[in-house]
Each structure stands twice: as C-alpha cells, then as structure tokens.
Amino acid sequence: MCRKDAIIRGKVYVLGDNVNTDLIIPAKYLNLVPTISEEYAKLGSLALAGLPDSCPRFVAKGLEKTDYPVIVAGRNFGCGSSREHAPIALGAAGARAVVAQSYARIFFRNAITTGELFPLESAERLCDALRTGDEVEINMEASTLVHPASRRVFALKPLGAAAPVIRAGGLFAYARAAGMIHAAPAAEPSGKAEAAVPGDSPASDAAIAASGDRATRIIAVANQKGGVGKTTTVINLAACLARMGSKCLVVDIDPQANATSGIGLRIQQGASLYTALLGSGSIEPLIKKTAWANMDVIPSELDLAGSEVELARLDGYLHKFRAVLHPLARRGIYDFIFVDCPPSLGILTMNGLTAADSLIIPIQCEYYALEGLSVISRLMEQLRDSGANPAIEIEGVLMTMYDGRTKLADQVVEEVRRHFGDRVYSTLIPRNVRLSEAPSHGLPGIDYDARSSGAVAYMRLAKEVLDRARRRQE
C-alpha cells in the first residue's frame, strides 16, 4: 500500500531544454521575500513568468496557483543563476514535482534544501512524449510516471535519501524533526547545569569563544551565488593577513578546489576532508604548508562532492565539519581559519556555516547583488534561530568587482550599505586584471603584483579585519 503523499496526480506543463532560472522567476521579482506569506504567494503567481507570451500561462492571470502540479522538461532544467527563488516560486504556485531529463546541479540542490517540490529524473525524453494538459500519475514509491491516455509507464530515477527531506519541508525542517538540530537551550534558572563536553553542542563552543579560551576565529566566506569573488577573497585576505603577521589556515571545502590551485597546490585525490568528515581520521594530517610564512591550507578535490551524499545518511550531518575543525581551533595554533564554501546551499556549505564564528559575504557590484545577499543572510539567521549555530554573526559584507566608472556600481554599494550599515567593509575590491590573472600562476595578488589596485585593496581589507578583531577584544 502506498503512502498517502506518494501519489501525485494532475495535468503536466511541458517545457524543453535549458529552462533557466530567469524564465522560472525573472530577476526583477527577486525583491520578494519568501518568508513573508503575501510575498510567497506573489512569487507563486509569477512562476514561469519569464516564458514567451506564446506559451500558455503556467499560472492563470489573476490567480496565485497553477492548474499544473507536474512540470515535464528536457535537459539542464534550472540552469543559469543559482537563485533559491526558482524552486520556491514553483512550489508556491502549487507545483509538486518537476520531471526532467537532467538538472542544473544548483537547482536540484535548492529544490531539496527548500523542500518545495520533488526534482525527479527520467532517462526517457518525456517532454517529447507528453503535451501540456495531459493527465499523469507519479508514484513516488514505485518511481514511475503513468500516462493513462496512452497506457504508457515511464521509469523515474529514485530520489533516495532526498525524498524524506523534501517531504519534511526542506533541510532545516528535516534536521529538526530528526533531532539533528535543536532550539537554542534556555539559560539555567537556578542550580548547577550539567557538564558539557566541548564541541558537543553549538552552545558549548559559543561559550568557549565568549570566554576567550579559543583565540582562533573561524570565518566562512560564502555566497550561494557564484562568480562574486569568494575564492579570490579567501586567498588574498589570508595572504595579506599572513604578510601582516597573523597565522592563517585556509580550508577549501569547495569540490571545484579553486582555492587549492589558486594557492599553488596540486589537486590530489585523497588530500581533502572527505574521509575526516565521514569520521575516519583527524583533520590535522591534512594540513599542508604553502610557500608563504604564516599560511597553511587544507586542500580540496573533486571527489569531495561525493561527501554530500554520504553525509546525508549520517546522524548529525550538519555538524560533521564542526566536529573535526573545532578541536584544532581550540588549540589556538591559528589566528584565523578561513573556510572557502561552495557556491550553493548544499550540505558542505551548511557544514561550513555551522562550524564558523562569523561569515564574510562577498557581493559583486552588479544588478543581481542583493539576490545572493538576501539568501545567504537568511540562511545564517535560520542557522542561528534553529540552534544549529546560535553564535554565528556577519563578519562583514564585502563589495567586489567594483568599477567606479559606472553609476550602477555606486548605486549597488549605496543600497547594500543602506541595508547593512557598518557591517559593510569600507574597502571596495576593484575589478582588476592582475588580480584575475594571479590564480592561474598559483599566487595571491600581493605576490603576483603587489602594486596592482586589487592587491592594495586586499591589504586595506586585511587591516579592516584586524581592526574589527581588536575592537571585539576591547
């Protein structure tokens, strides 16, 4: 007998290949905040509003819900920008599943993280076999899509461990229901509290940090939107701080391993955190020396991407990175540990944020800047409110790729500063060719061309970071 929520019936809306996120929800609507119920409903009414006028409307004019609970598409569904709004808009409209030949990886992850809909895959090209308006039945347990009119049955790839996450309403809801994260503990009203093992819970490490027993500050550098200068910031900020005498460790948890190669290390299989995250071995043997004094690195590799699947099967998977990193941080070997997170909201990024004391958010000085900023800052708030990392704060918002010749760049900077005030660094990182060339030589900007505007800007940023660190200690 099937579960009640295992059957999805209704009309299909058929699309082709390469349906990008701007077609799913145009960028001009990204100012809508999904956590506000009225704006969530508005997002639903605008789902697939970027399609040409010649296409039938996915949501009828004047309505908020669609008549098509199933979307059928071809290859690379959800490509383009990494906006979380895309699956949210479809889910808000009432879509329960997308059946595509293949997905853009970030859309697939965002669909699971938000829990808005089931991103199902079919080996067959269903967008050629079905037409908009056809009635279908999806059986989640049998992994089939049935087209009653033709009596055809199409096989779907099972979602496996992702299915219960979506059913629960997304990653946070699932983690709370499974006991992986808890509400922040209330203060003891009286009497003696039970002794806690350091690192056993988010509160214990927060207490250590507050008491000053741990000198190392763990800073995640993250933005779910790619191409904003995240890895460039990690490499250059760490290098500049090391030049100024601070002991720094760069931890690369992005499977693309750009921070690893940008520091001049060869990418080697087995050199990443993969096995340590799964509970096999310590983090310290993975630390590699670099060519620069005061700067070490834990490298990454492409195989690290596979750890997300493995981690999802483990208890407490949001805290696996924290569990291996915090014992090292408590030893006080480093002044700063910088975590280079992947450009997505997947399990590795979540692990990076649950382990961090604070977050630097790089933002490109262009039109889509606030999209990534709103998503990552909202995620940080969820981590704090859920108890997954109650002490995390914004270290700073960094404006990157600034071009002073354009009015738009100044407008974006002004808008971000209006929202985030003094949390925005006064340093603006310019769009600079020499800075872009440096990673291909395995060098930070200050070693590739110390006089370039990019290198000078990162030295200025390093001084700002140190000034903020000193103010926290006063």
C-alpha positions as CSV (number, residue, x, y, z in Angstrom):
1,M,0.0,0.0,0.0
2,C,1.4,3.4,-1.0
3,R,1.9,6.3,1.4
4,K,-0.8,9.0,1.1
5,D,1.8,11.5,-0.2
6,A,3.4,9.1,-2.6
7,I,1.0,9.7,-5.4
8,I,1.0,12.9,-7.4
9,R,-1.9,13.2,-10.0
10,G,-2.8,16.0,-12.3
11,K,-2.0,17.9,-15.5
12,V,1.5,18.4,-16.8
13,Y,3.1,21.6,-18.1
14,V,5.7,20.7,-20.8
15,L,8.9,22.6,-21.4
16,G,12.0,21.9,-23.4
17,D,15.8,22.0,-22.7
18,N,17.8,24.6,-20.8
19,V,14.9,26.2,-18.9
20,N,16.9,28.8,-16.9
21,T,16.1,30.4,-13.6
22,D,15.3,33.7,-15.2
23,L,12.5,32.0,-17.1
24,I,11.3,30.4,-13.9
25,I,11.3,33.6,-11.9
26,P,12.5,36.8,-13.6
27,A,15.2,38.8,-11.8
28,K,13.0,41.8,-11.4
29,Y,10.9,39.9,-8.9
30,L,13.8,38.8,-6.6
31,N,13.0,41.6,-4.1
32,L,10.1,39.4,-2.9
33,V,10.9,37.7,0.4
34,P,9.6,34.1,0.5
35,T,9.3,34.1,4.4
36,I,6.6,36.8,4.1
37,S,3.3,34.9,3.3
38,E,1.9,37.5,1.0
39,E,5.2,37.7,-1.0
40,Y,5.5,33.9,-1.1
41,A,2.1,33.8,-2.7
42,K,3.1,36.6,-5.1
43,L,6.1,34.5,-6.1
44,G,3.8,31.7,-6.9
45,S,1.7,33.9,-9.1
46,L,4.8,34.8,-11.1
47,A,6.2,31.3,-11.6
48,L,7.4,30.8,-15.1
49,A,6.6,34.4,-15.9
50,G,9.7,34.7,-18.0
51,L,8.4,32.4,-20.7
52,P,7.4,33.9,-24.0
53,D,3.9,35.2,-24.4
54,S,3.3,32.5,-27.0
55,C,3.4,29.9,-24.2
56,P,0.3,29.0,-22.2
57,R,0.3,30.7,-18.8
58,F,1.6,28.4,-16.1
59,V,-0.5,30.4,-13.6
60,A,-3.6,32.0,-15.0
61,K,-3.8,35.7,-14.8
62,G,-5.2,37.0,-11.5
63,L,-4.6,33.7,-9.7
64,E,-1.8,32.5,-7.4
65,K,-2.0,28.8,-8.0
66,T,-1.4,26.7,-11.1
67,D,-3.5,24.0,-12.7
68,Y,-0.4,22.0,-13.5
69,P,1.1,20.2,-10.4
70,V,3.7,18.5,-12.6
71,I,6.3,20.1,-14.9
72,V,7.9,18.0,-17.5
73,A,11.1,19.3,-19.1
74,G,14.2,18.2,-21.1
75,R,17.9,18.6,-20.2
76,N,19.6,21.0,-17.8
77,F,16.4,22.3,-16.1
78,G,17.1,25.2,-13.7
79,C,20.4,26.4,-15.3
80,G,21.6,30.0,-15.1
81,S,22.0,31.8,-11.8
82,S,21.9,29.9,-8.5
83,R,18.8,31.7,-7.2
84,E,16.9,29.9,-4.5
85,H,13.7,31.7,-5.6
86,A,13.3,29.4,-8.6
87,P,12.1,26.2,-6.8
88,I,10.3,28.4,-4.2
89,A,8.3,30.1,-6.9
90,L,7.3,26.8,-8.5
91,G,6.4,25.3,-5.1
92,A,4.4,28.5,-4.1
93,A,2.4,28.1,-7.3
94,G,1.4,24.6,-6.3
95,A,3.8,22.5,-8.5
96,R,4.6,19.3,-6.6
97,A,7.2,17.8,-9.0
98,V,9.4,18.5,-11.9
99,V,10.3,15.6,-14.1
100,A,13.3,16.5,-16.2
101,Q,15.9,14.6,-18.3
102,S,18.6,16.3,-16.2
103,Y,19.1,19.3,-13.9
104,A,21.5,22.1,-13.3
105,R,23.1,20.9,-10.1
106,I,22.3,24.0,-8.0
107,F,18.6,24.0,-8.9
108,F,18.5,20.3,-7.9
109,R,20.2,21.1,-4.5
110,N,17.9,24.1,-3.9
111,A,14.8,22.1,-4.6
112,I,15.9,19.6,-1.8
113,T,17.1,22.3,0.6
114,T,13.8,24.3,0.4
115,G,11.6,21.2,0.2
116,E,9.3,22.9,-2.3
117,L,9.0,20.2,-4.9
118,F,10.4,16.8,-6.0
119,P,13.1,17.1,-8.7
120,L,12.6,13.8,-10.5
121,E,14.6,12.5,-13.4
122,S,13.6,10.3,-16.3
123,A,16.1,8.6,-18.6
124,E,13.5,8.9,-21.4
125,R,12.7,12.3,-23.0
126,L,9.2,12.8,-21.6
127,C,9.0,16.4,-23.0
128,D,8.6,14.8,-26.4
129,A,6.2,12.1,-25.3
130,L,3.7,14.3,-23.4
131,R,1.8,17.5,-24.1
132,T,0.8,20.4,-21.9
133,G,-2.6,19.4,-20.3
134,D,-2.1,15.7,-20.3
135,E,-3.1,13.9,-17.2
136,V,-0.4,11.8,-15.4
137,E,0.1,9.9,-12.2
138,I,3.5,9.8,-10.4
139,N,4.1,7.0,-8.0
140,M,7.0,8.0,-5.8
141,E,7.4,4.6,-4.2
142,A,7.4,2.7,-7.5
143,S,9.4,5.5,-9.2
144,T,7.1,5.6,-12.2
145,L,5.1,8.2,-14.2
146,V,2.0,6.8,-15.8
147,H,0.2,8.4,-18.8
148,P,-3.3,6.8,-18.6
149,A,-4.4,8.1,-22.1
150,S,-1.7,6.1,-23.8
151,R,-1.3,3.5,-21.0
152,R,2.5,4.1,-21.1
153,V,4.5,3.8,-17.9
154,F,7.8,5.7,-17.7
155,A,10.5,4.8,-15.2
156,L,11.9,7.5,-12.9
157,K,15.2,7.6,-11.0
158,P,14.5,7.2,-7.2
159,L,15.3,10.2,-5.1
160,G,16.6,8.0,-2.3
161,A,17.5,9.9,0.9
162,A,16.5,13.2,-0.6
163,A,12.8,12.3,-0.7
164,P,12.2,12.4,3.1
165,V,14.0,15.7,3.3
166,I,11.6,17.2,0.8
167,R,8.5,15.6,2.5
168,A,9.6,17.2,5.8
169,G,9.6,20.6,4.2
170,G,13.3,21.1,3.5
171,L,16.6,20.6,5.1
172,F,16.0,22.5,8.3
173,A,12.6,21.0,9.0
174,Y,14.0,17.5,8.4
175,A,17.0,18.2,10.6
176,R,14.8,19.4,13.4
177,A,12.4,16.5,13.1
178,A,15.3,14.0,13.1
179,G,16.9,15.7,16.2
180,M,20.0,16.8,14.3
181,I,19.5,20.4,15.4
182,H,17.6,21.8,18.3
183,A,16.3,25.0,19.6
184,A,18.9,27.1,21.4
185,P,19.0,25.9,25.0
186,A,17.4,28.2,27.6
187,A,19.5,29.6,30.4
188,E,19.6,27.6,33.6
189,P,17.1,29.3,36.0
190,S,19.0,28.0,39.1
191,G,21.1,25.2,40.4
192,K,24.1,23.6,38.7
193,A,24.0,22.8,35.0
194,E,25.2,19.5,33.7
195,A,28.8,19.4,32.5
196,A,29.1,19.5,28.7
197,V,31.9,18.2,26.5
198,P,33.4,21.0,24.4
199,G,32.2,20.7,20.9
200,D,29.3,18.5,21.9
201,S,26.7,21.2,21.1
202,P,26.6,24.6,19.4
203,A,26.2,26.3,22.8
204,S,29.4,24.8,24.3
205,D,31.7,26.2,21.5
206,A,29.9,29.6,21.7
207,A,30.7,29.7,25.4
208,I,34.4,28.9,24.7
209,A,34.6,31.7,22.2
210,A,32.9,34.1,24.5
211,S,35.2,33.3,27.4
212,G,38.3,33.9,25.2
213,D,39.6,30.4,25.7
214,R,39.8,29.9,21.9
215,A,41.9,32.6,20.2
216,T,41.2,31.3,16.7
217,R,38.4,32.9,14.8
218,I,36.7,30.7,12.2
219,I,35.4,32.8,9.3
220,A,33.4,31.2,6.5
221,V,33.4,33.0,3.1
222,A,30.2,32.2,1.4
223,N,27.6,33.3,-1.1
224,Q,25.3,30.8,-2.8
225,K,25.6,32.9,-6.0
226,G,28.8,32.1,-7.9
227,G,31.2,34.4,-9.6
228,V,31.3,37.0,-6.8
229,G,34.9,36.8,-5.8
230,K,34.5,34.3,-2.9
231,T,37.7,32.3,-3.5
232,T,39.7,35.3,-4.6
233,T,38.8,36.9,-1.2
234,V,39.8,33.8,0.8
235,I,43.2,33.5,-0.9
236,N,44.1,37.2,-0.9
237,L,42.7,38.1,2.6
238,A,44.5,35.1,4.2
239,A,47.7,36.0,2.3
240,C,47.6,39.7,3.3
241,L,46.9,38.8,7.0
242,A,49.7,36.3,6.9
243,R,52.0,39.0,5.5
244,M,51.0,41.2,8.4
245,G,51.9,38.5,10.9
246,S,48.7,36.7,11.6
247,K,48.8,32.9,11.4
248,C,46.1,31.7,8.9
249,L,44.7,28.4,7.7
250,V,42.6,28.2,4.5
251,V,40.2,25.2,4.5
252,D,38.9,24.5,1.0
253,I,35.5,22.7,1.1
254,D,34.5,23.6,-2.4
255,P,34.9,20.5,-4.6
256,Q,36.0,22.8,-7.5
257,A,39.2,23.2,-5.5
258,N,39.9,26.7,-6.8
259,A,41.3,27.9,-3.6
260,T,43.7,24.9,-3.6
261,S,45.0,25.6,-7.1
262,G,45.0,29.3,-6.5
263,I,47.4,28.9,-3.7
264,G,49.7,26.9,-5.9
265,L,48.9,23.3,-4.7
266,R,48.4,20.4,-7.0
267,I,44.9,18.9,-6.7
268,Q,45.4,15.3,-5.4
269,Q,42.9,12.6,-4.7
270,G,42.6,11.8,-1.1
271,A,44.0,15.1,0.2
272,S,40.7,16.7,1.1
273,L,38.4,16.5,4.1
274,Y,36.3,13.7,2.6
275,T,37.3,10.9,5.0
276,A,37.6,13.2,8.0
277,L,34.0,14.4,7.5
278,L,32.8,10.8,7.4
279,G,34.5,10.1,10.8
280,S,37.7,8.4,9.6
281,G,40.8,10.2,10.8
282,S,41.9,13.6,12.1
283,I,41.9,16.9,10.3
284,E,45.5,17.8,11.3
285,P,47.4,15.4,9.0
286,L,45.6,17.1,6.0
287,I,47.2,20.5,6.7
288,K,49.7,21.5,4.0
289,K,52.3,24.1,4.2
290,T,52.3,26.8,1.5
291,A,55.1,28.8,0.0
292,W,54.2,31.7,2.4
293,A,55.0,32.0,6.0
294,N,52.0,32.0,8.4
295,M,49.7,30.5,5.8
296,D,48.6,26.8,5.6
297,V,45.9,25.1,3.7
298,I,43.7,22.0,3.8
299,P,43.1,21.3,0.1
300,S,40.0,20.1,-1.7
301,E,39.4,17.8,-4.7
302,L,36.5,17.0,-7.0
303,D,35.7,13.8,-5.1
304,L,34.7,15.9,-2.1
305,A,31.4,16.5,-3.9
306,G,30.6,12.8,-3.2
307,S,30.7,13.5,0.6
308,E,27.4,15.4,0.4
309,V,25.6,12.1,-0.5
310,E,27.5,10.2,2.2
311,L,27.0,12.9,4.9
312,A,23.2,13.0,4.3
313,R,23.0,9.4,5.6
314,L,24.7,10.2,8.9
315,D,23.3,11.4,12.2
316,G,24.1,15.0,12.9
317,Y,25.4,15.6,9.4
318,L,25.2,19.4,9.7
319,H,27.9,19.3,12.4
320,K,30.5,16.9,10.9
321,F,32.8,19.7,9.8
322,R,32.4,21.4,13.1
323,A,33.3,18.2,15.0
324,V,36.7,17.9,13.2
325,L,37.5,21.6,13.0
326,H,36.8,22.9,16.5
327,P,39.4,20.7,18.3
328,L,42.0,22.3,16.0
329,A,40.7,25.8,16.6
330,R,40.7,25.3,20.4
331,R,44.4,24.7,20.3
332,G,44.9,28.3,19.2
333,I,47.6,27.5,16.6
334,Y,46.0,29.9,14.1
335,D,44.6,33.4,14.5
336,F,42.2,32.9,11.6
337,I,40.7,29.9,9.8
338,F,39.1,30.9,6.5
339,V,36.6,28.4,5.1
340,D,36.0,28.6,1.3
341,C,32.5,27.3,0.8
342,P,30.9,26.0,-2.4
343,P,28.7,28.4,-4.4
344,S,25.5,26.6,-3.4
345,L,23.3,26.0,-0.3
346,G,24.2,22.3,-0.1
347,I,25.4,20.2,2.8
348,L,29.0,21.3,2.5
349,T,28.1,25.0,2.7
350,M,25.8,24.3,5.6
351,N,28.6,22.4,7.4
352,G,30.9,25.4,6.8
353,L,28.4,27.8,8.3
354,T,27.6,25.6,11.4
355,A,31.3,25.5,12.1
356,A,32.0,29.2,11.7
357,D,32.1,32.0,14.2
358,S,31.2,34.5,11.5
359,L,30.6,35.0,7.8
360,I,32.1,37.2,5.2
361,I,29.7,37.7,2.3
362,P,31.3,38.9,-1.0
363,I,28.9,40.7,-3.3
364,Q,29.6,41.7,-6.9
365,C,28.8,45.4,-7.6
366,E,26.2,44.5,-10.2
367,Y,22.4,44.2,-10.6
368,Y,21.9,40.8,-9.1
369,A,24.0,41.5,-6.0
370,L,21.2,41.6,-3.5
371,E,19.8,38.3,-4.6
372,G,22.7,36.3,-3.2
373,L,23.0,38.6,-0.1
374,S,19.4,38.1,0.9
375,V,19.5,34.3,0.5
376,I,22.8,33.8,2.4
377,S,21.9,36.2,5.2
378,R,18.5,34.5,5.6
379,L,20.2,31.1,5.8
380,M,22.5,32.4,8.5
381,E,19.5,33.6,10.5
382,Q,17.9,30.2,10.2
383,L,21.1,28.5,11.5
384,R,21.1,30.9,14.4
385,D,17.4,30.6,15.2
386,S,17.3,26.8,14.9
387,G,20.2,26.3,17.3
388,A,22.4,24.8,14.6
389,N,24.9,27.7,15.2
390,P,23.4,30.2,17.6
391,A,26.5,32.3,17.8
392,I,27.2,32.9,14.1
393,E,27.2,36.5,13.0
394,I,28.1,38.6,9.9
395,E,31.8,39.3,10.0
396,G,31.4,41.7,7.1
397,V,29.8,42.3,3.7
398,L,32.5,42.8,1.0
399,M,31.7,44.6,-2.2
400,T,33.8,43.1,-5.1
401,M,34.5,43.8,-8.8
402,Y,33.8,47.5,-8.2
403,D,34.0,49.7,-11.3
404,G,34.0,53.3,-10.3
405,R,33.3,54.4,-13.9
406,T,29.7,53.1,-13.7
407,K,26.9,54.7,-11.9
408,L,25.3,51.3,-11.3
409,A,28.3,50.2,-9.1
410,D,27.9,53.1,-6.8
411,Q,24.1,52.6,-6.6
412,V,24.6,48.9,-5.6
413,V,27.1,49.9,-2.9
414,E,24.8,52.6,-1.6
415,E,21.9,50.1,-1.5
416,V,23.8,47.4,0.4
417,R,25.2,50.0,2.9
418,R,21.7,51.3,3.4
419,H,20.5,47.7,4.4
420,F,23.6,46.5,6.3
421,G,25.2,49.7,7.7
422,D,28.7,49.4,9.2
423,R,28.8,45.7,8.6
424,V,29.8,46.6,5.0
425,Y,33.5,47.0,4.7
426,S,34.7,50.4,3.7
427,T,37.2,48.7,1.3
428,L,35.9,48.2,-2.2
429,I,37.6,45.5,-4.2
430,P,38.1,46.8,-7.7
431,R,37.6,44.9,-11.0
432,N,41.3,44.3,-11.7
433,V,43.0,42.2,-14.4
434,R,46.1,41.5,-12.4
435,L,44.0,40.1,-9.6
436,S,42.2,37.9,-12.1
437,E,45.5,36.6,-13.5
438,A,47.1,35.7,-10.2
439,P,45.3,32.3,-9.5
440,S,46.5,30.9,-12.9
441,H,50.0,31.4,-11.5
442,G,49.1,29.9,-8.1
443,L,49.8,33.2,-6.4
444,P,47.9,35.7,-4.3
445,G,47.6,39.2,-5.7
446,I,50.3,40.7,-3.4
447,D,52.9,38.2,-4.7
448,Y,51.8,38.4,-8.4
449,D,51.7,42.2,-8.5
450,A,51.8,44.0,-5.1
451,R,51.3,47.4,-6.7
452,S,48.1,46.4,-8.5
453,S,44.9,48.1,-7.3
454,G,43.4,44.7,-6.4
455,A,46.4,43.7,-4.1
456,V,46.4,47.1,-2.5
457,A,42.6,46.8,-1.8
458,Y,43.0,43.4,-0.1
459,M,45.8,44.8,2.1
460,R,43.4,47.5,3.1
461,L,40.7,44.9,3.8
462,A,43.1,42.9,6.0
463,K,43.7,46.0,8.1
464,E,39.9,46.4,8.5
465,V,39.5,42.8,9.5
466,L,42.3,43.2,12.2
467,D,40.7,46.4,13.4
468,R,37.4,44.7,13.9
469,A,39.1,41.8,15.7
470,R,40.8,44.3,18.1
471,R,37.5,46.1,18.8
472,R,35.9,42.8,19.7
473,Q,38.6,42.1,22.3
474,E,38.3,45.6,23.9
